[in-house]
Amino acid sequence: MKIFEKTTSTWDSKVNFVDNNDVYVGYDIEQLCFEDAGWFVADKITPYNRDESSRKEYDVEDYVFDKDFFQTVDSDALDEGCMVAFKLVSKGKPDLFLHLYNCQNGFYGHGFTVKHSGEIVDEGEL
């Protein structure tokens, strides 16, 4: 899997995750006010925690998306926001989970799109 994260005016603060099976997840992380929108990878589905120093970095180069797994993660810590998780798999390695989140007060949504071989299979707003 490759991660393309750009925060220049050309990409308007977007991050894209693309695996070798042509599965794509794109997320708009442009901050508009006081919301906290972003992403992280963990070894299990993990509740939102604003303290990014507690997050571990994972090498996801050999991973692909499990196309059958998508989960909304409930957390009171997100205020009016939302978090979703995608399972990442790799032969002989432990599963990992990509989390997209937006902790906000109900006014600032961030869109995401999921494509399989160029076809949109899901899209929403956190």
C-alpha positions as CSV (number, residue, x, y, z in Angstrom):
1,M,0.0,0.0,0.0
2,K,1.1,3.5,-0.8
3,I,0.2,6.6,1.2
4,F,0.0,9.9,-0.6
5,E,-0.4,12.8,1.7
6,K,-0.3,16.4,0.4
7,T,-1.1,19.6,2.1
8,T,-0.4,22.0,-0.7
9,S,-3.0,24.2,-2.4
10,T,-2.9,21.8,-5.4
11,W,-4.2,18.8,-3.4
12,D,-6.2,20.8,-0.9
13,S,-5.0,18.8,2.1
14,K,-6.0,15.3,1.0
15,V,-4.6,11.9,1.9
16,N,-4.9,8.9,-0.4
17,F,-4.3,5.2,0.4
18,V,-3.9,2.9,-2.6
19,D,-3.1,-0.8,-2.5
20,N,-1.8,-3.3,-5.1
21,N,-5.3,-4.5,-5.8
22,D,-6.4,-1.0,-7.0
23,V,-8.4,-0.3,-3.9
24,Y,-8.3,3.4,-3.0
25,V,-9.4,5.3,0.1
26,G,-9.2,9.1,-0.1
27,Y,-9.8,11.5,2.7
28,D,-10.1,15.3,2.8
29,I,-8.3,16.5,5.9
30,E,-8.3,20.3,5.3
31,Q,-8.8,22.0,8.7
32,L,-11.5,24.7,8.6
33,C,-11.6,25.8,12.2
34,F,-11.1,24.0,15.5
35,E,-11.9,20.4,14.4
36,D,-9.3,17.7,14.5
37,A,-9.4,15.6,11.3
38,G,-6.8,13.0,10.5
39,W,-5.9,9.4,10.2
40,F,-3.7,6.8,11.9
41,V,-2.9,3.0,11.7
42,A,-3.2,0.7,14.7
43,D,-3.0,-3.0,15.4
44,K,-6.6,-3.0,16.6
45,I,-9.7,-0.8,16.4
46,T,-8.7,2.0,18.7
47,P,-10.8,4.8,20.2
48,Y,-10.0,8.4,19.3
49,N,-7.3,10.0,21.4
50,R,-6.2,13.6,20.6
51,D,-2.7,12.8,21.9
52,E,-0.9,11.8,18.7
53,S,2.3,11.0,20.6
54,S,0.6,7.8,21.8
55,R,0.3,6.5,18.2
56,K,2.8,4.1,16.8
57,E,4.0,4.2,13.2
58,Y,3.4,1.1,11.1
59,D,5.0,0.0,7.8
60,V,2.0,-0.7,5.5
61,E,3.9,-1.2,2.3
62,D,3.0,-5.0,2.0
63,Y,-0.6,-4.5,3.1
64,V,-3.8,-4.4,1.1
65,F,-7.4,-3.5,2.1
66,D,-9.8,-6.3,3.2
67,K,-12.6,-5.2,0.9
68,D,-15.2,-6.8,3.1
69,F,-14.4,-4.9,6.2
70,F,-15.6,-1.4,7.1
71,Q,-16.6,-0.3,10.5
72,T,-17.8,2.9,12.2
73,V,-16.0,3.5,15.5
74,D,-18.2,5.0,18.2
75,S,-16.5,7.3,20.7
76,D,-17.9,10.0,22.9
77,A,-14.5,11.7,22.7
78,L,-15.3,12.7,19.1
79,D,-18.0,15.2,20.2
80,E,-20.3,15.4,17.1
81,G,-17.6,13.9,14.8
82,C,-17.1,10.3,13.6
83,M,-14.4,7.7,13.0
84,V,-14.3,4.8,10.5
85,A,-11.9,1.9,10.3
86,F,-10.6,-0.2,7.4
87,K,-8.8,-3.6,7.9
88,L,-5.4,-4.0,6.3
89,V,-4.1,-7.5,5.6
90,S,-0.8,-9.0,4.6
91,K,0.1,-12.7,4.3
92,G,2.0,-13.8,7.3
93,K,1.7,-10.5,9.1
94,P,-0.8,-9.3,11.8
95,D,-3.8,-7.4,10.6
96,L,-3.7,-3.6,11.0
97,F,-6.5,-1.0,10.9
98,L,-6.6,2.3,9.1
99,H,-8.6,4.9,11.1
100,L,-10.1,8.1,9.6
101,Y,-11.5,10.5,12.1
102,N,-13.0,13.9,12.6
103,C,-13.5,15.3,16.1
104,Q,-15.7,18.3,15.8
105,N,-18.8,20.2,17.0
106,G,-21.1,19.3,14.1
107,F,-20.3,22.1,11.7
108,Y,-17.1,20.8,9.9
109,G,-17.5,17.6,7.8
110,H,-14.6,15.9,6.0
111,G,-15.4,13.7,3.0
112,F,-14.0,10.3,2.2
113,T,-14.3,8.0,-0.8
114,V,-13.6,4.3,-1.3
115,K,-13.0,2.9,-4.8
116,H,-12.4,-0.6,-6.0
117,S,-10.8,-0.7,-9.5
118,G,-11.9,2.9,-10.2
119,E,-15.6,2.3,-9.1
120,I,-16.9,4.2,-6.1
121,V,-18.2,1.6,-3.6
122,D,-18.7,3.9,-0.6
123,E,-18.4,7.6,0.2
124,G,-19.4,9.6,3.2
125,E,-18.6,12.4,5.5
126,L,-17.1,12.3,9.0
